[in-house]
């Protein structure tokens, strides 16, 4: 992205990222769990604080961590970094019945920086949702079925994209993470359920 700006915030983020890369650069990072303050804080804007090669390495670490979990999205605060950065991808390896009922279709790998979303229709959808930072549980969450996402790509270009169905749910879930919001905050009353065997197909 842009040439890194200088300042205390830049130095702090750079040190945190370099420490993560030193420890887990070729592997996967540990995922922060509910109760850690980083998950309840509004992440800072990404404004070019990292060198391009460091940012690229961080994105790859997040990608590997998301795959290994496994999940369909991962926000930087989930690996302890208070910055507005997230990755998403969903192969939608589910039955045709589930794909149709939940509008769950493949979402290619995407990096979103400083994202915000707004509903683009009146449609909503209620489905079970999970989170890599709230392991062992899922709950029904009502989400906008169609959203417009404003974000910056890795090249520093502002983007506008439309998402519907399950991909819309994913970008809302990850953007919420960057604003200190967990899915349990939006769960329908009485629907939080412990996962006994396998995770729901909706796990983030």
C-alpha positions as CSV (number, residue, x, y, z in Angstrom):
1,X,0.0,0.0,0.0
2,X,1.1,3.5,0.7
3,X,4.5,4.5,2.1
4,X,4.3,3.9,5.9
5,X,3.5,6.9,7.9
6,X,5.6,7.5,11.1
7,X,4.4,7.9,14.7
8,X,3.9,5.9,17.9
9,X,0.9,4.0,16.4
10,X,2.9,3.0,13.4
11,X,5.8,1.8,15.5
12,X,3.6,-0.2,17.8
13,X,1.7,-2.0,15.0
14,X,4.9,-2.7,13.2
15,X,6.5,-4.2,16.3
16,X,3.4,-6.3,17.0
17,X,3.3,-7.6,13.4
18,X,7.0,-8.4,13.2
19,X,6.7,-10.3,16.5
20,X,3.8,-12.4,15.1
21,X,5.7,-13.0,11.9
22,X,8.9,-14.0,13.8
23,X,6.9,-16.5,15.8
24,X,4.4,-17.9,13.3
25,X,5.6,-16.6,9.9
26,X,5.6,-20.0,8.2
27,X,2.8,-21.5,10.3
28,X,-0.5,-20.4,11.8
29,X,-1.1,-17.8,14.6
30,X,-3.1,-18.6,17.7
31,X,-6.7,-17.2,17.6
32,X,-7.6,-14.9,20.4
33,X,-10.7,-16.0,22.4
34,X,-13.6,-14.0,23.8
35,X,-12.6,-12.2,26.9
36,X,-9.5,-10.6,25.4
37,X,-9.9,-6.8,25.3
38,X,-8.6,-6.6,21.7
39,X,-11.9,-8.2,20.6
40,X,-13.9,-5.5,22.3
41,X,-12.0,-2.5,21.0
42,X,-12.6,-0.5,17.8
43,X,-9.5,-1.3,15.6
44,X,-7.4,1.5,14.3
45,X,-7.5,2.5,10.6
46,X,-4.8,1.0,8.4
47,X,-3.0,4.0,6.9
48,X,0.1,2.4,5.4
49,X,1.8,1.7,8.7
50,X,3.5,-1.4,7.3
51,X,6.0,-2.0,4.5
52,X,4.4,-3.7,1.5
53,X,6.3,-7.0,2.0
54,X,5.4,-7.0,5.7
55,X,1.7,-6.4,4.9
56,X,1.8,-9.2,2.3
57,X,3.4,-11.6,4.9
58,X,0.7,-10.7,7.4
59,X,-2.1,-11.3,5.0
60,X,-0.6,-14.8,4.2
61,X,-0.3,-15.6,7.9
62,X,-4.0,-14.6,8.3
63,X,-4.9,-16.7,5.3
64,X,-3.2,-19.8,6.6
65,X,-4.6,-19.3,10.0
66,X,-8.1,-19.0,8.6
67,X,-7.7,-22.2,6.5
68,X,-6.3,-24.2,9.4
69,X,-9.0,-23.2,11.9
70,X,-11.0,-23.9,9.6
71,X,-13.0,-20.7,8.9
72,X,-14.4,-18.5,6.2
73,X,-13.1,-15.2,7.6
74,X,-10.6,-13.8,10.0
75,X,-10.1,-10.3,11.3
76,X,-6.8,-8.9,12.5
77,X,-8.0,-8.5,16.1
78,X,-8.6,-12.3,16.2
79,X,-4.8,-12.7,16.1
80,X,-4.3,-9.8,18.5
81,X,-3.8,-6.9,16.1
82,X,-6.0,-3.9,16.6
83,X,-6.1,-2.8,13.0
84,X,-8.8,-2.6,10.4
85,X,-7.8,-5.6,8.2
86,X,-9.7,-8.9,7.5
87,X,-9.6,-11.8,5.1
88,X,-12.5,-13.8,3.8
89,X,-12.9,-16.9,1.6
90,X,-15.6,-19.6,1.4
91,X,-15.4,-22.7,-0.8
92,X,-19.1,-23.4,0.2
93,X,-18.4,-27.1,0.5
94,X,-22.0,-27.8,1.6
95,X,-24.9,-29.7,0.3
96,X,-27.0,-28.3,-2.6
97,X,-30.0,-28.0,-0.2
98,X,-28.0,-25.9,2.3
99,X,-26.4,-23.8,-0.4
100,X,-29.8,-22.9,-1.8
101,X,-31.6,-22.3,1.5
102,X,-28.7,-20.1,2.9
103,X,-27.6,-18.6,-0.4
104,X,-24.2,-20.0,0.3
105,X,-22.1,-20.0,-2.8
106,X,-18.3,-19.8,-3.3
107,X,-16.6,-16.6,-2.2
108,X,-13.1,-16.1,-3.6
109,X,-10.3,-15.0,-1.3
110,X,-10.5,-11.3,-0.6
111,X,-8.6,-8.9,1.7
112,X,-10.6,-6.0,3.0
113,X,-9.0,-3.0,4.6
114,X,-10.9,-0.3,6.6
115,X,-14.3,-1.8,5.6
116,X,-17.8,-0.4,6.3
117,X,-21.1,-1.9,5.2
118,X,-24.6,-0.7,4.6
119,X,-27.7,-2.7,3.7
120,X,-28.6,-2.5,0.0
121,X,-32.1,-4.1,0.4
122,X,-34.8,-4.7,3.0
123,X,-34.1,-8.4,3.0
124,X,-32.9,-10.1,6.2
125,X,-31.9,-13.7,7.0
126,X,-31.8,-15.6,10.2
127,X,-29.3,-18.5,10.4
128,X,-26.9,-20.1,12.9
129,X,-23.5,-18.5,13.1
130,X,-20.3,-19.3,14.9
131,X,-17.0,-17.7,15.5
132,X,-13.4,-18.8,15.7
133,X,-13.0,-16.5,18.8
134,X,-16.1,-18.0,20.6
135,X,-15.3,-21.7,20.2
136,X,-17.8,-24.3,21.1
137,X,-20.9,-22.3,20.5
138,X,-23.2,-21.0,17.8
139,X,-26.4,-18.9,17.7
140,X,-29.0,-17.7,15.3
141,X,-28.2,-14.2,14.1
142,X,-30.4,-11.9,11.9
143,X,-28.3,-10.2,9.3
144,X,-28.9,-8.1,6.2
145,X,-29.2,-10.4,3.2
146,X,-27.7,-7.8,0.8
147,X,-25.0,-5.3,1.7
148,X,-22.8,-2.7,0.0
149,X,-19.2,-2.9,1.3
150,X,-16.8,0.0,1.1
151,X,-13.2,-1.0,1.6
152,X,-9.6,-0.4,0.5
153,X,-7.7,-3.2,-1.3
154,X,-4.0,-4.0,-0.8
155,X,-3.0,-1.6,-3.5
156,X,-4.5,1.3,-1.6
157,X,-7.5,1.7,-4.0
158,X,-10.9,2.4,-2.6
159,X,-13.5,-0.2,-3.6
160,X,-17.2,-0.6,-3.6
161,X,-18.7,-4.2,-3.8
162,X,-22.1,-5.8,-3.5
163,X,-22.6,-9.0,-1.5
164,X,-25.7,-11.2,-1.0
165,X,-26.6,-14.3,0.9
166,X,-23.8,-16.0,2.8
167,X,-21.0,-13.8,1.5
168,X,-22.9,-10.8,2.9
169,X,-23.1,-12.5,6.3
170,X,-19.4,-13.1,6.2
171,X,-18.4,-9.5,5.5
172,X,-20.8,-8.3,8.2
173,X,-19.3,-10.7,10.7
174,X,-15.7,-9.7,10.0
175,X,-16.4,-6.0,9.8
176,X,-18.2,-6.2,13.1
177,X,-15.0,-7.7,14.6
178,X,-13.1,-4.6,13.6
179,X,-15.6,-2.5,15.6
180,X,-15.4,-4.6,18.7
181,X,-18.6,-6.5,18.1
182,X,-19.0,-10.2,18.4
183,X,-21.8,-12.2,16.8
184,X,-23.2,-13.1,20.3
185,X,-24.1,-9.4,20.7
186,X,-26.5,-9.8,17.8
187,X,-27.8,-13.3,18.5
188,X,-31.5,-13.9,18.7
189,X,-32.5,-14.4,22.4
190,X,-32.3,-18.0,23.6
191,X,-30.5,-19.4,20.6
192,X,-26.9,-19.6,21.9
193,X,-26.2,-23.4,21.8
194,X,-23.1,-25.4,22.8
195,X,-21.7,-27.4,19.9
196,X,-21.5,-31.0,21.0
197,X,-20.0,-32.8,18.0
198,X,-19.2,-31.0,14.7
199,X,-19.3,-27.3,14.2
200,X,-22.3,-25.9,12.2
201,X,-21.7,-25.2,8.5
202,X,-22.1,-21.6,9.4
203,X,-18.9,-21.4,11.5
204,X,-16.9,-18.3,10.7
